[in-house]
Amino acid sequence: MRLAADAAHEFGGIEIDRGRPLSFRLDGRRIAGFAGDTVLSAALATGIDTFGTLASQPLGLGERLAPLIRIGQSEPLPMERTPALDGAAFTSIGRRRRFGPPHSLRHVVGALADPPWLRAAPEETRTVELLVIGGGVAGLAAADAAAAAGRSVLLVERRPWLGGGARYFGAVGDDETPDAVVERLSRQLADRPAATLLTRAELFAISGNTAVLHQVDTTGPAPRGRVIAVVAQRMVLATGAQQRLPVFPGNRLPAVSRAIDAYHLAKRYGVVRGASAVVATQGNHAYRLALRLHDAGVALRRIVDTRINPQSRFIDFAKASGLTLASGQIPLAAGRDRFVFAPVAGSGASASFEAAELVVAGGWQPELTLWMRAGGGVRWDADRSALLAQGHVEHLALAGAAAGYRSLRACVASGRAAQAALFGEAPEPIEDVEAGTHLETPDAPTPIAPAGDMPAFLDSGPTLALRPVPGPAPEPAHGTHALGLGDVAASVELGLIAAADAGAIAEERGSPGNDLQASDWRPLAAPIAAPDLPPYLRKRYGDDPRRLHLVVDGKRRFPIGALVYAVTATRRPENAVGSIVEAAPVGGIALVTKAAAKLDRFIVETDAGSSPARIGRD
């Protein structure tokens, strides 16, 4: 639903123009929106909040899980980065159920696939002195400082707007507000002749001095996608941090939202998932969001904190506003419109609250996926309950929340310092302190509830990794081929992964990402004569098997005998499409069926666990 155009704190939507209404069709359904909407934000405003079902449970639609869409037979585009277009007829891509509730897109989750642009050849190549990935305050500061020094700069931001997550946290003391910082840096950058800015542009591959991105180009009569390669002397990764999803049964239902997502939807597009909400948090800043939702007209049923009697300026403001607070409780289970909480101590009665939406807050995990793809390492930090960067990557630097900084002032300073260090200049000192926060209760770790009857996901991303439960192993509901950093972090806290192993597992099980060329290249996919095969493999993979070199990164090797699966297949021996038959310096040589040789992503099952794999480039 839409909040009022004049809602408090600009929660009427600063991206949309209510004076320019539009409408389009999505899978045949009429969607009303405004200029400035994305296809996703307009669909959510209309009440379409469900991607489909998984394990018989509805799965929420949102920025981190939305289907690809297209107009007619045009190329696929990301729903969250594509602008709403008046009169267009969009179709979501994927296998869909014929019938379902009107608020659902009815997609079959097991049919998810990688976006096609991950394997497409770039249509153009740009050369710059500095590439900045991420348009938050750290990225803006890095780009502005480099451009002011006369260096050619390209800044890419995946969202349609700039500023990242800084506005969610608000100002501290007498410091410059996040809005003012973003406006000032954006204005300065726009006046720099050496700077170029690309929004709706997601960088997905990085190797050495080359990176590849996909942008939704809105300059023509209809949006279109284009793949661009960038050759840069230096790169700054200012990719921010992802808010962790508390782990509890039902945590991916359509009625459940991360606090950062709820903030951006309301602030940017004036959209909330219902007229009432419960906010569940382990930290202080979600109180600020709750206050703004309340002021904007959302009925706040309760603010529930995992900490016992926490202290914060935001908590004092919430009490003064008459909001009802509860402490020492964690989310136990979610339903469509009822949410159950239990005491953190494990004793005492549970409590339930009715509302249209449950807004949940967890800790923060630096977004280091591209850092790992570039060759950087990560390690588990128990004090931060997060995976942090380690190691060095030539010609590349981290900045802002991705580098572990927390305060607005430190994130801005780290952006300037990162580009300075890359070009051999003395970086300025960085002080990462928020005034007054020493008097407040620190944030608690991301809440984790006991296992229940409904699925509980480890994180909010597209991997859809489920929390293991006691009993027979369930059928995999989704053919995921990678674990996200949030999945690994939750696995450490659940005791599923040793803290000492978390970094290596994140690096090995993360998505293979250095494919910088089109995927029509197929190494070693030649017929294998039957006499050349061991007797036990003859006919195992058909009459016409193929040999492929499979890799996951630049160091891991697959043992001979490991089974190879398609990413959507159930991991049972009878479903294997191949096996590793020969050692290689990295990865391994696999014998696969003729049909499997047409794939470009696989799962290799080893004694150490499952690993994603792709075709190597010999």
ZIMONOR-V81382 format. One record per helix or strand. SS is the DSSP state (H for helix, E for strand). FROM is the first residue (numbers start at 1). TO is the last residue. Records with the same first field share a line. If there is no record, write none. Layout:
SS: FROM-TO, FROM-TO
This chain:
E: 2-2, 17-26, 29-35, 38-38, 50-54, 57-60, 62-62, 65-65, 68-71, 77-78, 83-83, 89-92, 96-96, 104-108, 124-133, 136-136, 153-156, 163-163, 195-198, 201-207, 210-217, 224-237, 241-243, 247-247, 249-249, 256-258, 271-271, 276-281, 299-305, 325-327, 329-334, 338-343, 351-354, 357-360, 364-366, 377-381, 386-390, 396-398, 448-448, 457-457, 466-466, 527-527, 539-539, 542-542, 546-551, 557-557, 563-566, 578-583, 587-592, 601-606, 609-615
H: 8-10, 39-46, 109-111, 116-119, 137-148, 166-169, 178-190, 259-269, 285-295, 313-320, 369-373, 400-403, 408-422, 437-439, 485-493, 499-509, 530-532, 535-537, 573-575, 596-598
